[in-house]
Amino acid sequence: MTRKVFWDDPYRTTLDTLVSHVDGERVQARATIFFAFSGGQESDGGSLAGYPVLKAEKHGLDIIYSLPHDHSLKPGDAVIWQIDWARRYRLMRLHFAAEMVLQLVYQRCPGIQRIGAHIAQDKARIDFASDQNLAPLFPEIESAAAQLISRDLTIFTDFSDVPTQRRFWEVEGFARMACGGTHPRSTREIGA
């Protein structure tokens, strides 16, 4: 199982670890700070031992990274992760902003169904299945989101089920949501 340091410290940009498995271009490390695409949130950008990560995939409780075919890594090698901090910080802020909007829609439209989401470093979207036009709610949702941001509330994250690595975030007095992505520590950071 890959130890996912990005959950404990999403602000960390480098990490020393060891290679645990190599299968051609596919490499696993004992620990990682490199988030792999999940739940609509895109993967981080960065490198392992100076090699650019071309792809990051979750496989059960592990993460497998694709590196250039000419890498020379082997199991047991000491390596350093380095992530693109600007990309990570943008992704985690947009990710939480999208989930905040999602919760605000849920609070105003009980029973509405989310059918998709995508969080990139330059934009985020949430797709809903609804018979009603949501546009009239936008000013109210925007105002509520601005209030949450200005209140500088703590975003708490933890495991809801350790063996399966299911996680959640919670903002006291606002919402709790299952989510295994990366999040800022405070709602104020979303507007930074």
N, C-alpha and C positions, 0 to 999 in steps of 0.2 A: 504494500500500500504506500502510495506517495504521500509524504507529509506535506500538507498544504499550508505553508507559512503565510501565504497571502491572506488567509482568514484571520490569523492572529495579528498580523502587522501589514495591512494593505499599503502602508506608506514606505515600506522597505523597497529599495531599488537594487540591492546586490545581496547575494547569499552564497556562501561557500557550502558545497555539498559533495557527494560522491555519486558517480554513475553507478546505477544498480543493474541495468540491463541494456544490451545493444543488439538490435536485429537489423542489420543494414543501415538504412537512413533513420530508422526509428530508435529513439533513445529514451530511457527512463532514468530519473534521478531519485535518490532517496528522499530529498526534500526539494520544494520548489516555491518560488514567488511568482511564477509565470501562470496566470489564470488562463484556462482553456475554455473556448466557446461553450456556453451553457446558458439555458434559460433566456436566450435572446441576446445576451451580452457577448460582444465579440471578444476574441482572445487578445491578450496583451501582445505587445511587440517587444523584441529584445533578442538576447543571445545567450548561448550556453557555451562556456569556454571559448568565447570569441566567434563562434559559429552562429550565423543568424538562424533563428527558429522560423522555419517555413510554414509549419502547421502545428497546432496543439489540439489533441483529442482526448476526451475523457473515455476511459475504458473501465467500467466498474468503479472501483475506488482508486484506480491509478490514472495517471496522465502520461500519454505518450507524445513525444515531441519529434517532429521530422526535421532533420538537419540536412545540409547539402551532402550529396553522396560521397564527397571526398573528405569527410570528417575523419579524424583518427582516434576517436574516443573508444574506450573499452571499459568493461565493468571494473570498478575499483578506482578509476581515475578521479583525482581531486579536481573539481571544476568550480567555476564561479558563474552564477546567474547574473545577468544584468538586464533590467527591463527599461523600456522607454517610459520614463516617468511622466512626461507630458501626456502621452497617450493614456496611460493608466489613470491618471488623475481626472482626465476628461471623461473617460469611460465610467469611472465609479460615480462621478458627480451626475452625469446624464442618466446613468442607471437608476440611482436613487430618485432623481427628479421624476423619471417616468413612473417609478413605483409609487411615489407620492401622489402623482396625478391619478394613477390607477385606483388607489385607495380612496381618493376624493370622489371619483366617479362611482365606485362601489357604495360609498356612503349616501350618495344622492340618487342612485338608481339600483336599489336592491334587486338582486336576481340577474343583473346584466351579465353577459358572458364575454370574457376576454378570449379572443380566438387567436391572438398572435402578438408578438412584440419583437422589436429589433433595436439594439442599442449599439451605435457606432460611435466613433470619437467625435463626429461632427453633428450628429443628430440622433434622436430617439423617437420611436413611434410605438403606439399601442393600438391594436385592432380590436374592435368590439362588434358583437352581433347584437343588433338592437332594432326594434321596429320604430323607435322614436328618434327624432333629430336631437343630437346632443349639443349642437351649437348654442342654443340658448343658455346652457349651463356654463359655457366657457368663462364669462366674466366672473361668476361666483367661484369657480374652481381656481381661476388665476388669482383672485383676491385671497382665497384660503391658503393657496400655496405660498404666496408672498408673506402671509402672516406666519406660517410655519417656518419659513426661512429666516425671517427677522427675529423670531423668538430664540434662535440658536439652541435648539433642542438636541439632546444627546441621542445618537443613533446607536442602540445597543444591538450587538449581534452575538449569537451563540448557537450551540447545537440543540436541536429538539430530540435527536436520536443519534448518539455517538457511533454505534456500530455501523449504521448505514450512512453516516456523515450527512444527515439531513440538518439543515440550518434554518435560521430565521433572523429577521431584524425586528426591532420594536422601538417605537417612539412613544414613550409614556404619555397617555392621554390622547393619542392620535390613532395608532394602528399597530398591529403585529402581523407579519407576513412571512410565509415560508419562502426562503431565498438563499441560494448558495453562491451568490455573486460577491463582488467587492463593493464596499460602501464607505463613504466618508464617516468621520466620527460625529459630525454635527450638521444639522440642517442648514446652518449659515453658510457652510462651504459650497452649497449648491449654487448660491448666487455669486460666489467669488470669481 
